[in-house]
């Protein structure tokens, strides 16, 4: 997406337009009330130890205790290169068109990538190369990221809980990994950002997050399929389930979703789910 198009998305996000559930105008009015109260939230990041705290970024190494880090303000900062929107629900990220999707090995990004529904993989502590950025978008408030010691911010007119940017130094030859997490309580979407370039890159990528009231990102798979269809319906989409016989596969396994998770569609769009049924 070009910069003018991205700006158009941002303009629409703050225009008070409400399309399908959840109501974006209600989100914005709630955010306005919270701004008047100057609410301070409590969110946070789990880490094992502090090395230093500089400019709102906590740098960790094994053996120390985690500090409370101060977050820099969230500023819209879309990439200057051509971008595409990838999202879940009404939250999206403008990533460079050259980024891959789900380019991971053992859950570890191997190149610049956006992650949505990466599917089952074995965990093998794969090495993340230096200079690799990744953004993961997922439905709900993931228990992988304990929210404390952070603050409440606003992105695209919606309230969000912003974990501090933390950098974890390895005791081996692995590069230092920096990360931050943003959760939208009303929209129920988590965005997790990681970089082996540095903390500044993580903070910059937070500026790529947008709220898209007139589009819906197809969420990642969920099982059983009845749960997934309920999630799609709650987002204002129309799920259609088709079945396929595949021996040795378990009944109920989701084989495919079209449009794919992460793709933005209009409210009311059809999402076709192919499910195993050997009966």
N, C-alpha and C positions, 0 to 999 in steps of 0.2 A: 504494500500500500504506500502511495506517495505521501509526502508531508501534508499537502492540502487535504487529501482524503482523510488522513488521520485527524487533522484539526477539525474536519467536519464531524467525525465520530465524537470527538471531545465536546464540540458544540452541542450536538444532540444529547449527549449524556447529561448536560447541565440544564437542558431546556425544560425539564419537568414533564417530559412525555412518559406516559405509563402504558406499556404494551404487555399485556399478559401478566401472569403471576411471576415473581412478586411485584407489588406496586412500587415503582421507582419514586413516584412523587411522595409516597409515605416515607420512603427511606430518606429522601432529601429533607423533608420536614423534620424528621427525627434527628438528622444530622445537624440541622440548624438549631434545634432546641439544645442539643448537646454542646454546640459551639457557644451558645449564650451562657450555658452553665460552666463553660471551660472545663469540661470533664477530663479527668485524667484516668486512663485505663491501666490495667495491670496485665501485661503480657510478658513473655520472656523466652529465653533460649537456654537449653541444657548444655552445659559444657563442663569440662573437668578442671580447668585451671586458668588463671590469668597470667599473662606475660606483661601486658601493658594496656592502657586505655588512652587512645589518642584520637581526638576529633570525633568522638561519638562512636568509635569502633573498638570492640573488645578483642584482644588478641590472646589466644589461649595456647597453653602447652601442658603436657601431662604433669600432674602432681600438685597444682595450685587450685585455689577455690575460685568459683565463677564470680565476677563482679556484676554490679548493676551498671549497664551501659546507657548512655544518653543518645537517643536517635537524632539524626539530622532531620530537618523538615522535609516532607515529601514534596517534590517539585516535578511537574510534568516535563519529561525530557525524552521525547521519542527519538529513535535512531535517525540519523541524517541520510541513511541509505534506504532504498526501497524496502518496504515491509509488507508483511501479511498478518492478519489478525488470527490468533488461535485462542480459543476460550472454552469455558465451561459455564453454563447458565448465562448470566448477564455480566460476567467478568471476563475480560480478554486481555491479551498481551500483544503488542505490536512488535513482532520479532523480525529481524532481517530475513529477506527471502532466501538468502543463502544458508540459513540454519536448517539442520536436519530435524526430523521428528522421531523421538524415541531411539536415538542413537546411543544406546547403552550396552554395556557388557557386564553381566552380573550386577545390574542396577547401577552401574557406574558410567557416567557420560564419558565418551571417548572423543567427542568433538562438540562444537557449539550446537546445542539442541534444545528444543522445547519438548517436554514430556507430558503426554496425556495418554493414560491407559496403556502403559508399556507392557502389560501382560506378565505372566509368570516367568521368572528367571531364577536361576540358582544364585545364591550369594557366595562369592568366592574372594571378597576383598580385593577386587581388581584395582589396579593403579589408575588413578585419574591423571591424564597428562597435564602439564603446566599450560596455562593460557587457555583453558577451556571454560566456557560459560554455559549454564543450563538454567532453564526455568520450568518448574513442574506446576501444573494446574490440576487441581482435583476437587471433587465435590466433598463438602463437609469440612469439619474441623478435625484434622488428622491428629491422632494420639502420638504420632512420631515427633510432634513439635509441642513440647509443654509450654503453654503460654503464661509467662510471668515476667515481671521486671521490664516491661516494655511501655508502650503508650498508645493512646487512641489517636488516630489520624483520620483524615478525610481524603478519599481519592475518587474523582469523578462524581462528587456529590454524595457518595455513600460512606458511611462510617466503616472504619477498618481498624483491626488490632495489629500493630506493627511491632514485631520482635526486633530487638537490636541486631545490628550487623555484628557477627562474631567471626573471628578467624582462628582456626585450630591448627597449631603447628604440629607437624609429625615428628616423632623421635627417630624416623628412618629417612630414606632419601625421597620420600613422597613430598610433593609441593604442599605448601600451606593452603588450606581450603577455607574460604570465606563464605558466609551464607547469611540470609535473612528470610523471614517468613511474614506474610501478610494474610490476615483472615478477615473476610467480610461476614459478620454475624447474620445480617438480615438476608444477604444473598447466599449465604452458606457455601462459600467457595474459599479455598486456600490456595495461595500462590507462594511457592518456595523457590528461592533464587540462590544459586551457588556459583562460585568462581574460583579458579586457581590463578587468576590474574591479580586480584587484590580486592580489598574492601570497597574502594572507590567504584569499581566496576559493578559490584552488587548494588550499591546505592544508586548508581546511574540506571540500572535495569528496573528498579522500582518505578522510575519515571515512565516506563513503557506500559504500565498497567492502566487500563481504561475500563469504564463501565459503559455497556452497550444496551440501553433500554429497548431499542428496536430490533435487536438480534438475540439469538439464543445459541450458545455453544453446546454441541452435543456432549453430554458427560461421559465419563469412562464407564466401562461395563460394570454391572452389579449383578450378583446372583443371590437368590434365585431370580429367574427372569421376571417374575411377578413384581419383585422389588424394583427392578430396572424400569419396567413399564410404568410403575407408579411414579418414579422419579421423573421420567420423561413427561408424563402427564402433568405433574406439578409444575414443570417448567413451561407449560403451554404447548408442548409438542404432541404429535399424534403417533403413538407406537403401533406398529403392525408386526405381528409375530408370524414367521413362516418356519416350517419344520423340515428337517432333512435327516434321512437315515444314514448313519455312519457306524458300522460295526466297530466295537472296541472303544467307542466313545461313550461317555456317560450321558444318559438322558438329562436334558436340561442345560447341558453345556452350551454356552453362546459361541457360535462359530464366526459370526460377522455382524457388523452394524453399519448401515448405510443411511445417511452420510456418516463418515467415520468420526469417532470421538475427537473433539477439538474443532471441528468444522462449524462455522457460524451459519445459521439458517434463520429464515423468517419465523416469527411466532405462528404456530399452527401447522408447521411443516411436518411431513410424514417421516418417521424414522423406522426403517425396516430392520428387524432383528431376526437373524437366522439361528435356530435352536435345534439341537440334536433331539430326535425322537425316534427311537428304534422299535416302538410298540407296533 
